[in-house]
Amino acid sequence: MKTILFPILILMMGSCCKTNVATDDSNKLSGLPGDAFNFIIASDLGRNGYYLQKPIAGEMGLLAEREDMEFVAAPGDVHHYLGVQSVADPLWMTNYELIYDHPELQIDWLPTLGNHEYQGNTQAVIDYSAVSRRWTMPARYYTRTYEVEDGASLRLVFIDTAPLMDKYRNDEEYPDAGKQDMDRQLQWADSTLTASHETWKIVVGHHPIYAGTDKDEEERRDMQVRLDPILRRGGVDFYVCGHIHNFQHIRVKDSEIDYIVNSSGSSSREVVPVEGQEFSSGEAGFSVVSVTPDTLKLIMLNQHAVPIHTVQRVKKQ
C-alpha cells in the first residue's frame, strides 16, 4: 500500500499547488552582510500546500540559495487544522516534507507548539525529531545559544504558549494544555533569561503578547500578566510569534521589547489596528533575522520574498 500511495501524494501536491506569479527578482531580499548570522522564521503553515503555502515555501528555498541561512524557526501551527495523531500521520508529508523540499531548506527546523498542534497529539510533534533529521524539537520549551562574530552571541528561547492561557487549559478541545505545569515553565523562562548574558536575546512563541486582532482578548491578557514581566526582566530584544496570520510590529509604553507578529506562510488575514502598532500588513509571507555584533534585524518578507518592513536594534560597541 505504501508504494502505491506515496507517488499518488506527490502527484496530488504537484497538481494542486501550482501558482504562476510574476515578480521582479531585483526587489527580493538579497545582500545580507557576509559576516551575519541569518535564519528564517515561518509560522502558521500547514494547509496541505494550498493557498500560498507552496509558492512561499519555494521563495524560502530560493532565499536560502542566495543567502546563508542557519535554520528555520517555526513558531507553531505547522499543522492545521487538528494537529497530528502520530509520527506516522500523513500530514507530516502533505503539510511539511513534500512542501519544504528545496535542498537549501534541509537545515534544522526549530519548532514550537501552536494551538492547532494542541488539538492533536503534542507528544508526537516532539517525537518526530527522532524521525526527521531536520525537525529539531528537544522539548515543549527549550533554549539555544549561538556565537555570532567578534565575541558576540545570540540566545533563542522557545516558549510553549498554549498552556500559559486559561482559555486552552480549560477547554477539552485542547486536551494536553491543562496537563502542563505552567508555573514550572514560567520559572524556567525566568531563570534562563535572568542568568543569560548573550549580546542579543529573542523569545519565540506561538501566541502574541500584544497584537491587533479579533481573537479573544483573554489570550493576550494572560500572556501580559504571566510572560511579559519575565521578558522585560530578562532584557529580551524581540518577542516573535505567529497565530494572527499577518505582520505586526508593536512597541508599548514602559517596555524596551519589540513585539513582532510573523505572518502566515500560507493563508493570511486582514489587520486590526491596535495601540502601539508601528507597522502592519495583511500579506502572507515569512521573516528573516540577521544578526551581527552591533545590529539585530528582523526583515518581514511578503509572499514574493520582497522586504516590506525591518525591525532593527543597534548596540554600541
Stockholm file with secondary structure:
# STOCKHOLM 1.0

chainA/1-317         MKTILFPILILMMGSCCKTNVATDDSNKLSGLPGDAFNFIIASDLGRNGYYLQKPIAGEMGLLAEREDMEFVAAPGDVHHYLGVQSVADPLWMTNYELIYDHPELQIDWLPTLGNHEYQGNTQAVIDYSAVSRRWTMPARYYTRTYEVEDGASLRLVFIDTAPLMDKYRNDEEYPDAGKQDMDRQLQWADSTLTASHETWKIVVGHHPIYAGTDKDEEERRDMQVRLDPILRRGGVDFYVCGHIHNFQHIRVKDSEIDYIVNSSGSSSREVVPVEGQEFSSGEAGFSVVSVTPDTLKLIMLNQHAVPIHTVQRVKKQ
#=GR chainA/1-317 SS CHHHHHHHHHHHHHHHCCCCCCCCGGGSCCCCCTTCEEEEECBSCCSTTTTTHHHHHHHHHHHHHHSCCCEEEEESCSSTTTCCSSTTCTHIIIIIITTSCCGGGCSEEEEECCTTGGGSCHHHHHHGGGTCSSBCCCSSSEEEEEECSTTCEEEEEECCCGGGSHHHHTCTTSTTGGGSCHHHHHHHHHHHHHHCCCSEEEEECSSCSSCCCSSCHHHHHHHHHHTHHHHHHTTCSEEEECSSSSEEEECCTTCCCEEEECCBSSCCCCCCCCTTEEEEECCCEEEEEEECSSEEEEEEEETTSCEEEEEEEECCC
#=GC SS_cons         CHHHHHHHHHHHHHHHCCCCCCCCGGGSCCCCCTTCEEEEECBSCCSTTTTTHHHHHHHHHHHHHHSCCCEEEEESCSSTTTCCSSTTCTHIIIIIITTSCCGGGCSEEEEECCTTGGGSCHHHHHHGGGTCSSBCCCSSSEEEEEECSTTCEEEEEECCCGGGSHHHHTCTTSTTGGGSCHHHHHHHHHHHHHHCCCSEEEEECSSCSSCCCSSCHHHHHHHHHHTHHHHHHTTCSEEEECSSSSEEEECCTTCCCEEEECCBSSCCCCCCCCTTEEEEECCCEEEEEEECSSEEEEEEEETTSCEEEEEEEECCC
//
